[in-house]
Amino acid sequence: MFGRKKGQYDLPLEPLLYRGVSTKVPSENLSFRVFVATWNVGGKSPDRKLDLDDILQVREESDIYVLGFQEVVPLNAGNVLVIEDNEPAAKWLALINQSLNKAHNVPLRGPRSIASSGGSLVFQKTSLRKVSKAFRTESKRRLKSCNCPTDLERKNGKEFCFRCPQSQTNENEFSSEEDEDGSSNFDTNQIKYGLVACKQMVGIFLTVWMRKELVQHVSHLRISCVGRGILGCLGNKGCISVSMIFHKTSFCFLCCHLASGEKEGDELRRNVDVVEILRNTQFPGICRTSGSRVPEKILDHDRVIWLGDLNYRIALSYSDTGKLLKEEAWDALYDKDQLKIEREAGRVFKGWKEGKIYFAPTYKYSDNSDSYAGETVETKSKRRTPAWCDRILWRGSKIYQLSYERKESRFSDHRPVCATFWVSVEATEDGSRKR
Protein backbone atom coordinates (compact mmCIF):
# COMPACT_ATOMS: atom_id res chain seq x y z
CA MET A 1 0.00 0.00 0.00
CA PHE A 2 1.32 3.44 -0.88
CA GLY A 3 1.39 6.23 1.65
CA ARG A 4 -0.18 6.58 5.05
CA LYS A 5 -3.31 4.70 6.03
CA LYS A 6 -3.90 5.84 9.59
CA GLY A 7 -3.98 9.11 11.50
CA GLN A 8 -5.44 10.97 8.57
CA TYR A 9 -8.32 12.77 10.23
CA ASP A 10 -9.21 14.78 13.29
CA LEU A 11 -12.44 13.15 14.42
CA PRO A 12 -14.93 13.97 17.16
CA LEU A 13 -14.98 11.82 20.27
CA GLU A 14 -17.88 9.61 19.21
CA PRO A 15 -16.16 8.02 16.18
CA LEU A 16 -13.04 7.41 18.24
CA LEU A 17 -15.11 5.41 20.70
CA TYR A 18 -16.67 3.43 17.88
CA ARG A 19 -15.43 -0.15 17.72
CA GLY A 20 -17.21 -1.68 14.73
CA VAL A 21 -20.60 -2.35 16.38
CA SER A 22 -23.45 0.11 16.03
CA THR A 23 -24.46 1.67 19.32
CA LYS A 24 -27.24 3.75 20.84
CA VAL A 25 -26.18 7.37 21.35
CA PRO A 26 -27.95 10.33 23.01
CA SER A 27 -30.93 12.18 21.52
CA GLU A 28 -32.50 8.98 20.19
CA ASN A 29 -29.80 8.66 17.55
CA LEU A 30 -28.23 5.44 16.33
CA SER A 31 -24.74 5.21 14.87
CA PHE A 32 -23.79 2.90 12.02
CA ARG A 33 -20.63 1.95 10.20
CA VAL A 34 -20.96 2.50 6.44
CA PHE A 35 -18.41 1.07 4.01
CA VAL A 36 -18.15 2.60 0.53
CA ALA A 37 -16.09 1.42 -2.43
CA THR A 38 -15.72 2.45 -6.06
CA TRP A 39 -13.92 0.51 -8.77
CA ASN A 40 -13.59 0.92 -12.51
CA VAL A 41 -13.09 -2.67 -13.63
CA GLY A 42 -12.18 -1.83 -17.22
CA GLY A 43 -14.87 -3.85 -18.98
CA LYS A 44 -13.53 -7.13 -17.62
CA SER A 45 -15.85 -9.84 -16.35
CA PRO A 46 -14.65 -11.49 -13.11
CA ASP A 47 -14.12 -15.17 -12.54
CA ARG A 48 -14.97 -17.05 -9.38
CA LYS A 49 -11.35 -16.97 -8.16
CA LEU A 50 -11.41 -13.21 -7.60
CA ASP A 51 -11.40 -12.64 -3.82
CA LEU A 52 -13.02 -9.41 -2.62
CA ASP A 53 -12.42 -9.95 1.11
CA ASP A 54 -9.57 -7.45 1.37
CA ILE A 55 -11.27 -4.83 -0.79
CA LEU A 56 -14.50 -5.06 1.21
CA GLN A 57 -12.66 -5.20 4.54
CA VAL A 58 -15.03 -7.93 5.67
CA ARG A 59 -13.26 -8.45 8.99
CA GLU A 60 -14.37 -5.00 10.11
CA GLU A 61 -18.03 -5.95 9.57
CA SER A 62 -19.71 -2.69 8.61
CA ASP A 63 -23.46 -2.27 8.93
CA ILE A 64 -24.04 -0.97 5.40
CA TYR A 65 -22.05 -1.60 2.22
CA VAL A 66 -22.35 0.77 -0.75
CA LEU A 67 -20.42 -0.65 -3.70
CA GLY A 68 -20.16 1.07 -7.05
CA PHE A 69 -18.54 -0.12 -10.27
CA GLN A 70 -17.80 1.47 -13.61
CA GLU A 71 -17.25 -0.34 -16.91
CA VAL A 72 -18.68 -3.66 -15.75
CA VAL A 73 -19.12 -4.22 -19.49
CA PRO A 74 -17.02 -2.88 -22.38
CA LEU A 75 -18.36 0.49 -23.51
CA ASN A 76 -18.91 -0.62 -27.10
CA ALA A 77 -21.79 0.25 -29.41
CA GLY A 78 -23.58 -3.02 -28.70
CA ASN A 79 -23.80 -2.40 -24.96
CA VAL A 80 -24.52 1.32 -25.29
CA LEU A 81 -26.96 1.38 -28.20
CA VAL A 82 -28.48 -2.09 -28.42
CA ILE A 83 -28.88 -4.09 -25.22
CA GLU A 84 -26.75 -4.01 -22.09
CA ASP A 85 -25.10 -7.22 -20.94
CA ASN A 86 -26.02 -7.85 -17.30
CA GLU A 87 -24.20 -11.15 -16.91
CA PRO A 88 -20.98 -9.55 -15.53
CA ALA A 89 -23.02 -7.55 -12.99
CA ALA A 90 -24.60 -10.81 -11.82
CA LYS A 91 -21.12 -12.22 -11.31
CA TRP A 92 -20.08 -9.20 -9.26
CA LEU A 93 -23.15 -9.67 -7.07
CA ALA A 94 -22.19 -13.30 -6.53
CA LEU A 95 -18.65 -12.35 -5.51
CA ILE A 96 -19.88 -9.66 -3.13
CA ASN A 97 -22.30 -12.09 -1.51
CA GLN A 98 -19.55 -14.67 -1.26
CA SER A 99 -17.40 -12.24 0.75
CA LEU A 100 -20.08 -10.65 2.92
CA ASN A 101 -21.82 -13.91 3.76
CA LYS A 102 -18.78 -16.18 3.64
CA ALA A 103 -19.26 -17.71 7.08
CA HIS A 104 -22.98 -17.96 6.47
CA ASN A 105 -23.10 -19.29 2.91
CA VAL A 106 -25.79 -21.91 2.42
CA PRO A 107 -27.17 -23.46 -0.76
CA LEU A 108 -29.97 -21.76 -2.60
CA ARG A 109 -33.30 -23.54 -2.81
CA GLY A 110 -33.63 -22.92 -6.51
CA PRO A 111 -32.29 -23.45 -10.03
CA ARG A 112 -28.94 -25.19 -10.32
CA SER A 113 -27.94 -22.50 -12.82
CA ILE A 114 -27.34 -20.04 -10.00
CA ALA A 115 -26.38 -22.28 -7.10
CA SER A 116 -23.51 -24.54 -6.18
CA SER A 117 -23.22 -27.07 -3.42
CA GLY A 118 -21.08 -24.63 -1.46
CA GLY A 119 -23.59 -21.80 -1.61
CA SER A 120 -21.71 -19.49 -3.97
CA LEU A 121 -22.98 -18.77 -7.43
CA VAL A 122 -21.81 -20.81 -10.36
CA PHE A 123 -20.65 -18.47 -13.10
CA GLN A 124 -23.03 -19.70 -15.72
CA LYS A 125 -25.21 -17.53 -17.93
CA THR A 126 -28.05 -16.15 -15.83
CA SER A 127 -29.96 -12.90 -15.42
CA LEU A 128 -29.07 -10.10 -13.03
CA ARG A 129 -32.69 -9.98 -11.90
CA LYS A 130 -32.74 -13.63 -10.90
CA VAL A 131 -29.41 -13.43 -9.09
CA SER A 132 -30.28 -10.22 -7.24
CA LYS A 133 -33.55 -11.75 -6.03
CA ALA A 134 -31.62 -14.65 -4.56
CA PHE A 135 -29.64 -12.33 -2.27
CA ARG A 136 -32.55 -10.35 -0.86
CA THR A 137 -33.77 -11.09 2.64
CA GLU A 138 -37.38 -12.05 3.30
CA SER A 139 -37.91 -8.48 4.49
CA LYS A 140 -36.50 -7.06 1.25
CA ARG A 141 -38.74 -9.34 -0.81
CA ARG A 142 -41.64 -7.33 0.56
CA LEU A 143 -40.29 -3.97 -0.62
CA LYS A 144 -42.88 -3.87 -3.36
CA SER A 145 -43.90 -1.14 -5.75
CA CYS A 146 -45.99 1.50 -3.98
CA ASN A 147 -47.89 3.22 -6.79
CA CYS A 148 -45.76 6.36 -6.65
CA PRO A 149 -46.24 8.85 -9.50
CA THR A 150 -44.95 7.55 -12.79
CA ASP A 151 -45.29 10.79 -14.72
CA LEU A 152 -41.89 11.95 -13.45
CA GLU A 153 -39.99 9.75 -15.86
CA ARG A 154 -37.60 11.77 -17.98
CA LYS A 155 -36.02 10.90 -21.25
CA ASN A 156 -32.58 10.78 -19.62
CA GLY A 157 -33.59 9.30 -16.28
CA LYS A 158 -36.07 6.88 -14.75
CA GLU A 159 -37.30 6.89 -11.17
CA PHE A 160 -38.69 4.05 -9.12
CA CYS A 161 -40.02 3.79 -5.57
CA PHE A 162 -40.41 0.71 -3.41
CA ARG A 163 -42.04 -0.05 -0.06
CA CYS A 164 -43.89 2.58 1.90
CA PRO A 165 -44.86 2.21 5.56
CA GLN A 166 -48.51 1.90 6.54
CA SER A 167 -49.32 0.66 3.07
CA GLN A 168 -52.93 -0.39 2.64
CA THR A 169 -52.03 -2.56 -0.32
CA ASN A 170 -52.62 -6.27 0.14
CA GLU A 171 -49.24 -7.99 -0.15
CA ASN A 172 -50.92 -10.92 -1.87
CA GLU A 173 -51.57 -8.61 -4.82
CA PHE A 174 -47.81 -8.39 -5.29
CA SER A 175 -46.78 -12.03 -5.18
CA SER A 176 -43.01 -12.33 -5.30
CA GLU A 177 -41.38 -13.17 -8.59
CA GLU A 178 -39.45 -15.87 -6.78
CA ASP A 179 -42.68 -17.76 -6.33
CA GLU A 180 -43.84 -17.08 -9.86
CA ASP A 181 -40.79 -18.44 -11.65
CA GLY A 182 -40.09 -21.25 -9.24
CA SER A 183 -36.84 -19.85 -7.93
CA SER A 184 -36.34 -19.11 -4.28
CA ASN A 185 -34.23 -17.24 -1.80
CA PHE A 186 -31.35 -18.08 0.46
CA ASP A 187 -32.27 -19.52 3.82
CA THR A 188 -32.55 -15.99 5.19
CA ASN A 189 -32.12 -17.15 8.78
CA GLN A 190 -28.50 -17.97 7.97
CA ILE A 191 -27.34 -14.97 5.94
CA LYS A 192 -25.79 -11.92 7.59
CA TYR A 193 -26.17 -9.28 4.87
CA GLY A 194 -29.04 -8.83 2.46
CA LEU A 195 -29.14 -6.99 -0.84
CA VAL A 196 -31.19 -3.81 -0.50
CA ALA A 197 -30.74 -2.29 -3.96
CA CYS A 198 -28.88 -2.85 -7.20
CA LYS A 199 -29.07 -1.13 -10.56
CA GLN A 200 -27.07 -1.27 -13.78
CA MET A 201 -26.94 1.39 -16.49
CA VAL A 202 -24.67 0.14 -19.28
CA GLY A 203 -21.28 -0.04 -17.50
CA ILE A 204 -22.27 1.68 -14.25
CA PHE A 205 -23.41 -0.65 -11.47
CA LEU A 206 -24.47 0.35 -7.95
CA THR A 207 -25.35 -2.08 -5.19
CA VAL A 208 -26.30 -1.54 -1.53
CA TRP A 209 -26.14 -4.24 1.14
CA MET A 210 -27.19 -4.10 4.77
CA ARG A 211 -27.25 -6.28 7.84
CA LYS A 212 -30.42 -8.29 7.44
CA GLU A 213 -31.91 -7.13 10.75
CA LEU A 214 -31.65 -3.50 9.57
CA VAL A 215 -33.57 -3.93 6.32
CA GLN A 216 -36.91 -3.64 8.11
CA HIS A 217 -36.03 0.00 8.88
CA VAL A 218 -35.63 0.92 5.18
CA SER A 219 -38.50 2.63 3.40
CA HIS A 220 -39.14 4.68 0.27
CA LEU A 221 -36.36 2.99 -1.70
CA ARG A 222 -36.10 4.72 -5.07
CA ILE A 223 -33.66 4.65 -7.97
CA SER A 224 -32.89 7.29 -10.59
CA CYS A 225 -30.58 7.07 -13.61
CA VAL A 226 -29.16 9.99 -15.57
CA GLY A 227 -27.24 9.38 -18.79
CA ARG A 228 -24.43 11.79 -19.71
CA GLY A 229 -22.69 9.83 -22.44
CA ILE A 230 -23.15 9.91 -26.20
CA LEU A 231 -25.39 12.83 -27.25
CA GLY A 232 -25.39 13.93 -23.62
CA CYS A 233 -27.99 11.36 -22.66
CA LEU A 234 -26.83 7.78 -23.24
CA GLY A 235 -25.70 5.62 -20.37
CA ASN A 236 -22.06 4.95 -21.21
CA LYS A 237 -21.41 7.89 -18.88
CA GLY A 238 -23.68 9.25 -16.18
CA CYS A 239 -24.96 8.39 -12.74
CA ILE A 240 -27.13 5.95 -10.79
CA SER A 241 -28.68 7.28 -7.57
CA VAL A 242 -30.34 5.31 -4.78
CA SER A 243 -32.58 7.17 -2.36
CA MET A 244 -33.99 5.66 0.82
CA ILE A 245 -35.25 6.48 4.27
CA PHE A 246 -33.36 4.59 6.98
CA HIS A 247 -35.19 4.92 10.27
CA LYS A 248 -36.09 8.63 10.07
CA THR A 249 -33.04 9.82 8.13
CA SER A 250 -32.90 10.18 4.34
CA PHE A 251 -29.90 8.83 2.44
CA CYS A 252 -28.78 9.20 -1.16
CA PHE A 253 -25.97 7.11 -2.65
CA LEU A 254 -24.65 8.03 -6.10
CA CYS A 255 -22.33 6.10 -8.39
CA CYS A 256 -21.07 7.97 -11.44
CA HIS A 257 -18.74 7.78 -14.41
CA LEU A 258 -17.96 11.27 -15.69
CA ALA A 259 -16.48 12.52 -18.96
CA SER A 260 -12.99 11.27 -19.73
CA GLY A 261 -10.04 13.10 -21.25
CA GLU A 262 -6.83 14.72 -20.01
CA LYS A 263 -6.70 17.68 -22.37
CA GLU A 264 -6.82 21.16 -20.88
CA GLY A 265 -10.46 22.11 -20.42
CA ASP A 266 -11.77 18.55 -20.11
CA GLU A 267 -12.31 19.19 -16.40
CA LEU A 268 -15.02 21.68 -17.37
CA ARG A 269 -16.94 18.89 -19.11
CA ARG A 270 -16.83 16.93 -15.88
CA ASN A 271 -18.09 19.96 -13.98
CA VAL A 272 -21.03 20.14 -16.38
CA ASP A 273 -21.74 16.44 -15.83
CA VAL A 274 -21.97 17.04 -12.08
CA VAL A 275 -24.30 20.01 -12.54
CA GLU A 276 -26.55 18.07 -14.92
CA ILE A 277 -26.67 15.04 -12.62
CA LEU A 278 -27.73 17.25 -9.71
CA ARG A 279 -30.31 18.98 -11.90
CA ASN A 280 -31.80 15.95 -13.64
CA THR A 281 -31.84 13.36 -10.87
CA GLN A 282 -35.45 13.36 -9.72
CA PHE A 283 -37.19 11.07 -7.25
CA PRO A 284 -40.98 10.90 -6.77
CA GLY A 285 -41.70 13.45 -4.03
CA ILE A 286 -44.96 12.15 -2.62
CA CYS A 287 -45.88 8.52 -2.13
CA ARG A 288 -49.51 7.93 -3.08
CA THR A 289 -49.72 4.90 -0.81
CA SER A 290 -48.68 6.51 2.48
CA GLY A 291 -49.21 10.17 1.59
CA SER A 292 -45.85 11.08 3.10
CA ARG A 293 -43.36 13.48 1.54
CA VAL A 294 -39.86 12.26 0.76
CA PRO A 295 -36.80 13.98 -0.79
CA GLU A 296 -37.11 14.67 -4.50
CA LYS A 297 -33.60 15.93 -5.30
CA ILE A 298 -30.12 14.77 -4.33
CA LEU A 299 -29.41 17.79 -2.15
CA ASP A 300 -32.71 17.37 -0.28
CA HIS A 301 -31.36 14.30 1.54
CA ASP A 302 -29.91 14.35 5.06
CA ARG A 303 -26.85 12.25 4.19
CA VAL A 304 -25.37 11.95 0.69
CA ILE A 305 -22.37 9.92 -0.48
CA TRP A 306 -21.07 10.33 -4.04
CA LEU A 307 -18.65 7.75 -5.40
CA GLY A 308 -17.28 6.81 -8.77
CA ASP A 309 -14.79 7.38 -11.54
CA LEU A 310 -15.00 11.16 -11.57
CA ASN A 311 -12.15 11.22 -14.11
CA TYR A 312 -10.52 14.42 -12.80
CA ARG A 313 -6.81 14.43 -13.66
CA ILE A 314 -3.58 15.96 -12.35
CA ALA A 315 -2.69 19.26 -14.02
CA LEU A 316 0.95 18.39 -14.63
CA SER A 317 2.93 16.86 -17.46
CA TYR A 318 3.59 13.14 -17.50
CA SER A 319 7.25 13.66 -16.62
CA ASP A 320 6.60 16.11 -13.75
CA THR A 321 3.96 13.79 -12.33
CA GLY A 322 6.38 10.88 -12.56
CA LYS A 323 9.03 12.74 -10.57
CA LEU A 324 6.61 13.49 -7.74
CA LEU A 325 5.37 9.89 -7.79
CA LYS A 326 8.88 8.57 -7.25
CA GLU A 327 9.21 10.88 -4.24
CA GLU A 328 5.74 9.89 -2.97
CA ALA A 329 5.11 13.61 -2.71
CA TRP A 330 1.36 13.22 -2.36
CA ASP A 331 0.75 16.77 -1.09
CA ALA A 332 2.53 18.34 -4.06
CA LEU A 333 0.60 16.12 -6.46
CA TYR A 334 -2.68 16.79 -4.68
CA ASP A 335 -2.17 20.54 -5.06
CA LYS A 336 -2.40 19.98 -8.83
CA ASP A 337 -5.44 17.70 -8.65
CA GLN A 338 -8.19 19.07 -10.89
CA LEU A 339 -11.02 18.16 -8.53
CA LYS A 340 -9.32 19.95 -5.65
CA ILE A 341 -8.69 22.99 -7.84
CA GLU A 342 -12.26 23.09 -9.17
CA ARG A 343 -13.80 22.62 -5.72
CA GLU A 344 -11.67 25.34 -4.13
CA ALA A 345 -12.64 27.69 -6.96
CA GLY A 346 -16.30 26.99 -6.21
CA ARG A 347 -17.00 25.62 -9.67
CA VAL A 348 -18.13 22.14 -8.60
CA PHE A 349 -19.18 20.19 -5.49
CA LYS A 350 -19.68 23.31 -3.41
CA GLY A 351 -20.51 22.28 0.15
CA TRP A 352 -19.23 18.73 -0.29
CA LYS A 353 -16.37 17.13 1.64
CA GLU A 354 -13.59 14.74 0.71
CA GLY A 355 -10.99 13.14 2.96
CA LYS A 356 -7.32 13.98 2.52
CA ILE A 357 -5.58 11.72 0.01
CA TYR A 358 -2.54 9.84 1.32
CA PHE A 359 -2.28 7.24 -1.43
CA ALA A 360 -0.87 7.02 -4.94
CA PRO A 361 -2.97 7.84 -8.01
CA THR A 362 -5.31 5.00 -8.91
CA TYR A 363 -5.18 5.28 -12.73
CA LYS A 364 -3.81 4.17 -15.22
CA TYR A 365 -2.01 0.86 -14.71
CA SER A 366 -0.65 -1.60 -17.23
CA ASP A 367 -2.38 -4.97 -17.47
CA ASN A 368 -1.75 -7.19 -14.44
CA SER A 369 1.01 -4.87 -13.26
CA ASP A 370 1.96 -2.43 -10.54
CA SER A 371 3.48 -0.12 -13.16
CA TYR A 372 1.62 2.82 -14.63
CA ALA A 373 0.85 2.59 -18.34
CA GLY A 374 3.62 4.19 -20.35
CA GLU A 375 6.50 3.31 -18.04
CA THR A 376 7.74 0.66 -20.46
CA VAL A 377 8.29 0.65 -24.22
CA GLU A 378 5.47 -1.89 -24.64
CA THR A 379 2.91 0.33 -22.88
CA LYS A 380 4.01 3.73 -24.18
CA SER A 381 1.15 3.90 -26.68
CA LYS A 382 -1.35 3.56 -23.80
CA ARG A 383 0.36 6.18 -21.66
CA ARG A 384 -1.80 8.39 -19.47
CA THR A 385 -0.67 10.80 -16.80
CA PRO A 386 -1.42 9.02 -13.49
CA ALA A 387 -4.42 10.53 -11.71
CA TRP A 388 -6.83 10.15 -8.81
CA CYS A 389 -9.81 9.43 -11.03
CA ASP A 390 -11.61 7.34 -8.43
CA ARG A 391 -13.10 9.36 -5.57
CA ILE A 392 -15.59 9.36 -2.71
CA LEU A 393 -17.23 12.56 -1.44
CA TRP A 394 -20.01 13.23 1.02
CA ARG A 395 -22.45 15.88 2.14
CA GLY A 396 -24.56 16.30 5.27
CA SER A 397 -24.21 16.52 9.02
CA LYS A 398 -23.35 13.76 11.49
CA ILE A 399 -21.30 11.81 8.99
CA TYR A 400 -17.61 11.29 9.76
CA GLN A 401 -15.00 9.61 7.62
CA LEU A 402 -12.89 7.05 9.46
CA SER A 403 -10.66 5.96 6.55
CA TYR A 404 -9.97 6.75 2.90
CA GLU A 405 -7.63 4.47 1.01
CA ARG A 406 -6.94 2.49 -2.12
CA LYS A 407 -6.70 -1.27 -2.39
CA GLU A 408 -4.17 -3.27 -4.38
CA SER A 409 -5.73 -5.40 -7.08
CA ARG A 410 -4.26 -5.89 -10.55
CA PHE A 411 -7.62 -6.89 -12.01
CA SER A 412 -8.07 -3.67 -14.01
CA ASP A 413 -6.20 -0.51 -14.98
CA HIS A 414 -7.76 1.25 -11.96
CA ARG A 415 -7.20 0.52 -8.29
CA PRO A 416 -10.31 0.33 -6.10
CA VAL A 417 -10.86 3.15 -3.61
CA CYS A 418 -12.61 2.60 -0.28
CA ALA A 419 -13.87 4.74 2.57
CA THR A 420 -15.45 3.96 5.91
CA PHE A 421 -17.88 6.32 7.60
CA TRP A 422 -19.45 6.63 11.01
CA VAL A 423 -23.00 7.91 10.46
CA SER A 424 -25.57 9.05 12.98
CA VAL A 425 -29.22 8.33 12.18
CA GLU A 426 -32.37 9.61 13.84
CA ALA A 427 -34.12 6.60 15.28
CA THR A 428 -37.75 5.63 15.02
CA GLU A 429 -39.68 5.64 18.26
CA ASP A 430 -39.21 1.92 18.74
CA GLY A 431 -35.79 1.87 17.05
CA SER A 432 -33.10 -0.02 18.89
CA ARG A 433 -29.82 -1.64 18.01
CA LYS A 434 -28.44 -4.81 19.48
CA ARG A 435 -24.87 -4.74 20.61
N, C-alpha and C positions, 0 to 999 in steps of 0.2 A: 504494500500500500504506500502511495506517495504521501508525503506531508504529514501534518499532525491530524490526529483523530479526536483527541480529547482536549478538554480545557478551552473549548472554542468560545463559549458563551457565558455571559453573566446572567444567571437565572435567578428568579425569585425563590424564596425559601421552599414553597410548596413542591416545585419540580425536583428540588434537591432531596426532598424527603421521599420522593416517589421511588418505589422499588419494583416496578413491573407488574403490580397488581392494582386494579382500580380501587379507589377508596372513597368513602363518604367524607365530604369536606363541608365547612360551615355554609350557611345560607341556602340549604337544600340544594347544593350543587354536588355533582358527581364528577370525578376526574377519570379520564381514560387515556390509554396509551394508543396512539395512532401511528402506524407505520406507512410510509409513502415511498414508492419507487417508480422511476421512469427509465425506460430502456428502448432505444432504437435498435431493433434486431436485424436491420439490413435486408429484409425480405427473405430471411432464411427460416425454414420450418424446423422446429426442434425435433430431436429424437428422444426416446425414453431414457437415455443415459444422462441427459442433461440434469444436473442436480442444482436445485434452486435454494437449498437450505441456507447457504452462506449469504446469498443475496437477500433473502427474506428475513434473515436473522431470527430464525424460528426459535432458537433457544431463549430469546428474550420475551417471547409470547405476548405480543401486543394484543389489544382488544379489537382493533379495527385495522384492516389491511386495504390500502388503496393502491392498486397496481396498474400502471399505464404503459402501453407499448406503442411504438411507431414502426411502420413498415413490417407488420406481421405477414404481409404478402408483398411481392414485388410490385412497384408502382408502374405497371405496364398498362397499355391501352385496354387489354382484356379485363383487368380488375377494376380499372377506373370507369370505363365506359360501358362495359357489357354486364358482367355479373361478378360480384366479389366472391372470392374463395374464402369460406369460413372454416375450412378444415385445419389450417395452422392455428387459428384462435382456439379451436376445440382442444388442440394438443397443449397449448399454453395453459388452458384451464386445468387439464389433467395433471400437468406438472405442478401447478400451484397447489392443487388439492393434495397431491402426493406429499408435498412438503409440509403444508399446514396441518394435515390430518395424518401424518406419518404413523404416529403411535396408535392411531385410532382407525386405520384403514380396515374396512371390512368389505366383503364382496357386495356388489350391487345385486338387487333382485330384479334383473331385467335382461335385455338382449345381450348375448355374448359379444356382439360387435363393440360394446363399450365397456366390457368388464373383463377382468382377469381374475384368476383364482386368488391373487394376492390383494385385490382391491384397487389396484391402480388401473388406469385406462389403457387398453390395448390401442396402439396407434394404427387403427384401421380407419378406413373412410367412414365418417359419420358426421352428423350435422351439429353445428354449434348449439342449436336450440335443444337438441336431445341431451347433449352432454351437460349443458348448463342446468337443465332441469334436474339432472341426477345429483347435483351438488347443493341443491337448495334444501334447507331444513323444512320440516313439516310446517313450521310457522310461515316460512317464506312462500310455501306453495299456496298459502291463502292470501297473498298480496295480489289480489285480483283487480282487474280494471274497474274504475270507480265512476264511469260516466262523466268524466271531466270534459270541459268544452273541447271540441275537436276543430272548431273553426279558427284556431290559432296556428294551424300548420302553415308554414311558410315554404316558399319554393326552395330555400337553401337551409331549411332546418325543420325537424319534426319533433313534436313534444308528446310525451306520454306521461300518464299518472297512474299509480297503482296504490291500492289499499288506503282507505280512509277510515278513521275511527268512527264508532257509532253508526256504521253503515246499516241501512235498513234492507240492503239487498240480501236475498236468500243465497247462501253460499252454494246450495245445490244447483242454482242456475248457472254457476260458473264451475262446472266439474273440471277437475284438473286434467291437463293434457296427458299426464302420466297414465291416468286411468283409461283415457280414450285410446291411446296407441299401444297399450299393453306394457309399456315400460314402467319402471318404478324408481323409487328413490333409494339412497343409502339407508341403512338402519340408522335413523337420525338420533337414536339414543346413544350411539357410539361415536359420532363425529364431534369434533371440537369446534370447528369453524364452518359456517354455512355461507353460501354465495348469496349476496344480497342483490347485486346488480351486475350486469355485464352488457356491453354494447360494442359492436364493431362498425366502423365506417371506413371502408376500403382498407387502408393499412393501419389506421388508428384503432386501438382496442383498449377499453377501460373496464376494469373489474373491481368490485368492492366486496370484501369478505368481512365477516364479523363473528365474534363468539356466538354460538347458537342461542345461548340464553338471553342475548341482547337483542336479537332480531325482533322480538315481540314489541320492543319499544320504538321501532321504525314505522313511520307513517308518511303518506304523501310522497312516495318514491316516484320521481319523474326524470325523464331523460330528454335531452335536447341535443341535436347535431347541427353544426354549422359548417358548411363546406367553403373553403377558401382557396381551392386549387385551380385547375384549368377553368378559364373564363370567370374566375373569381367566385365560383360556386360549387365546383365538383369536389369530391371528398378525398382526393389524393393529398390535400392539405386541409387543415381546419381544426375543429375541436369537438369533442364529446363532453357533455356536462351531465352530471348526476346531481339531482337535488333531492333532499330528504329532510324530514323532521325526525330528530333522534331525541327521545324524551320531549322536552319543550324547546329545544334549540335547533335552528335550521342550519343545515350544512350544504355546501356545494363543492363538488370535486370536479375539476376540469383536467382533461388530458388533451394536449394539442400537438400539432406538427405545423410549424410556421414556415414561411417562405425561405427557401435556401438561397445560397449565393454569398460569395465573399468579396464582391466588388464594392467599391465605395458607393454608398447610397442604398445598398441592399437592406441595411438595418431599418431604413424608413419604410420599406415594404413590410417588414415584420411588425413595425409599430402600427401600421394600418391594419394588419391582420388582427392584432390585439383589440384595437378600437372596434372593428367590425364584429368580432366575436362577442365583445361586451354589449354591443348594440343589438345584434340579431339573436342572441340566445334568449329565448322566451319560454317560460314555463306557464302552464295554466294557473291563473291567479286565484280562482275560486273553485272549490270542489263542489259540484252539484249534489253529491251524495251527503256530505256532512254539513255543507253550507259554510265551512270555515275558510278563512283567507290564508293563503300561503304565499311565500315569496315568488315573484314573477321574473325578476332579473337577477343576474349573478350578484350584483352588489347589494341586493336586498337581504342576502343571507347573513346570519350571525357569524358563521365561520366559513371561510373559503380557502381551499388549497388548490393551487394551479401548478400542474406538473407537465413535463413534456420535452420534446426536442424543439426548443425555442429558436434554435439556429443562429443566435447572435454570436458573432465572431470576435477575435482579438484584433484591434486596429494597429497591427504591426506587420512588418514584412515577415516572410517565412524565416529568413536568416536571423533577424532580431529576436523573433519568438523562440527560435531554437537555442540561442545563447542563454536566454533567461530560463528556459526549461532545464538546461544542463546545470544551472546554478540553483534550481528549485526556488527561484525568486518569485514566489506566488503573488506577493503583494505588488511587485512591479508589473507583473503580467495582468493582475486583476485591475490595476489602474487603467489599463487599455482595453478592458472588456467592454464591448459595445452595449450590453444590457445595463451595466453599471453606469456608463456614460449617459445613456438615454434616460435612465431613471432619475439620475441626479439633475438632469436638465429639465425634468418634468414633462418629458415628451411621451412617456409610456409608464404604465404600472404605478401611477401616482397613488400613494397611500398604502402600497403593498410592502411587504418585508421579505428579505432573503437572508439566510445565514451567511456568515463569512466563509469564503472558500479557502480551504487549506489542502486542496488536492490538485493533482495535475489535470490539464485539459482532457476531456473525455472523448474527443474526436480529432482526427480520423486515424484509425489504426490499420496497419496491413493485416491481411488475412491470417488468422491464427498466430498472431505475433504480439509482442509487447513494444514493437517499434512503430512509430508514426509513419503513415504512408508518405513516401518520398525520401525516406532516409537511406534507401538503397537504390542502386541503378535500376533494379527490376520494378520498383514501385514509383519511380520518379514521375511517370505519366499520370499517376493517381494522386499526386501530391496536393495536399491541402494544408493551409496554416492551421496548426492545432488550435482547438477552441473549446470553451465550455458551452457546448450547444445544449446540453441536457441539464435542466434546472428545475427547482422546486421553490415556489413562492407561496406566501399566505397573506391573508387579510382577516382582520377581526380581533376582538378582545379575548382574553383568557385562553390564548393559544401560545404555547411556548415550545420552541425548538430545542430538543435535547441533543440531536446529532445531525450532521450533514456530511455525507461522505460518498465516495465512489467505491464500487466493488470491482474485483479483478476477474473478468471473464473474457476469454478470447473468442467467444461465439460470434460476435459481429465487429464491425468497425467502430462501434461506440462502446463505451463502458457504462454499465448501469449506475445510476445515481440514486441514493436512498436518503431519507430523512425520517427522524422519529420525533413525534410531537407529544406533549402533555397538553390535554385539552379539557377544559372545564365545561360542563353541560348542566343546564338548569333541569332539575329533576321533576318528574311528575309527582303528584301528591303521594302516590303509593310507591314511588321509585325507590329502589334499594339496590345495593350491590354487594354480593357475597365476597368476602375476603378469600 
